[in-house]
């Protein structure tokens, strides 16, 4: 069995914020299926990126940390069972993610 947490506390903070921003923005499917080899997340100009960015609370992102965070979110959106294990390992509680309409 794989040991959790896999993410450092700092990375978990960024990914949790990203996951919440994606959920609030109702962009889960878009992020899950995102694949733009020309821009990646860092240089993407799609309106959904602006929606997500408007809901990001973490203020310490560089372009690289933002891109890494979004890729981690993309992975966890496709593997919610692993996300739940990660959240539980960091908080010892079930994940709390805002519901969308």
C-alpha positions as CSV (number, residue, x, y, z in Angstrom):
1,X,0.0,0.0,0.0
2,X,1.2,3.5,-0.9
3,X,2.0,5.8,2.0
4,X,0.2,9.1,2.3
5,X,0.7,12.0,2.3
6,X,2.7,12.1,-1.0
7,X,2.6,15.9,-1.2
8,X,4.6,18.2,1.1
9,X,2.5,20.5,3.3
10,X,3.4,23.4,1.1
11,X,2.5,21.6,-2.1
12,X,-0.7,20.4,-0.5
13,X,-1.7,23.9,0.4
14,X,-1.3,25.0,-3.3
15,X,-3.1,22.0,-4.7
16,X,-6.0,22.3,-2.2
17,X,-6.4,25.9,-3.2
18,X,-6.3,25.0,-6.9
19,X,-8.8,22.1,-6.4
20,X,-11.2,24.5,-4.6
21,X,-10.7,27.2,-7.3
22,X,-11.4,24.7,-10.1
23,X,-14.5,23.4,-8.3
24,X,-15.9,26.9,-7.5
25,X,-15.3,27.8,-11.2
26,X,-17.1,24.7,-12.3
27,X,-14.1,23.8,-14.6
28,X,-13.4,20.2,-13.4
29,X,-14.1,18.5,-16.8
30,X,-12.2,21.2,-18.7
31,X,-9.1,20.8,-16.5
32,X,-9.3,17.1,-16.6
33,X,-9.3,17.1,-20.4
34,X,-7.0,20.0,-20.9
35,X,-4.2,19.2,-23.3
36,X,-2.6,22.2,-25.1
37,X,1.0,21.3,-26.1
38,X,1.6,24.9,-27.3
39,X,0.7,26.7,-24.1
40,X,0.2,24.3,-21.2
41,X,-1.6,25.8,-18.2
42,X,1.0,28.6,-17.7
43,X,0.4,30.4,-21.0
44,X,-3.1,29.4,-21.7
45,X,-5.5,32.3,-22.6
46,X,-8.7,30.2,-22.4
47,X,-11.5,32.0,-20.5
48,X,-11.6,29.1,-18.0
49,X,-8.1,29.9,-16.8
50,X,-9.3,33.4,-15.9
51,X,-12.3,32.0,-14.0
52,X,-10.0,29.6,-12.1
53,X,-7.4,32.4,-11.4
54,X,-10.2,34.6,-10.0
55,X,-10.8,31.9,-7.4
56,X,-7.2,31.2,-6.5
57,X,-6.4,32.4,-3.0
58,X,-2.8,31.3,-2.7
59,X,-0.7,34.4,-3.4
60,X,2.8,33.0,-3.7
61,X,2.7,31.4,-7.2
62,X,5.4,31.8,-9.7
63,X,4.6,30.7,-13.3
64,X,6.3,27.4,-12.6
65,X,4.5,26.7,-9.3
66,X,1.2,27.6,-10.9
67,X,1.8,25.2,-13.8
68,X,2.9,22.4,-11.5
69,X,-0.1,23.0,-9.2
70,X,-2.5,22.8,-12.2
71,X,-1.0,19.6,-13.4
72,X,-1.3,18.1,-9.9
73,X,-4.9,19.2,-9.8
74,X,-5.5,17.7,-13.3
75,X,-4.1,14.4,-12.0
76,X,-6.2,14.4,-8.8
77,X,-9.4,15.3,-10.6
78,X,-8.9,12.2,-12.7
79,X,-8.0,10.2,-9.5
80,X,-10.4,11.5,-6.8
81,X,-9.8,8.4,-4.7
82,X,-6.1,9.4,-4.3
83,X,-7.1,13.0,-3.6
84,X,-9.3,11.8,-0.8
85,X,-6.5,9.8,0.7
86,X,-4.2,12.8,0.4
87,X,-6.6,15.2,2.0
88,X,-7.3,12.7,4.8
89,X,-3.5,12.3,5.4
90,X,-3.0,16.0,5.7
91,X,-6.2,16.8,7.8
92,X,-7.3,13.5,9.3
93,X,-10.7,14.5,8.1
94,X,-12.7,13.8,4.9
95,X,-12.1,16.5,2.3
96,X,-14.2,19.6,2.4
97,X,-14.7,21.0,-1.2
98,X,-17.4,23.5,-1.9
99,X,-20.3,22.2,-3.8
100,X,-21.3,23.8,-7.1
101,X,-24.9,24.6,-8.2
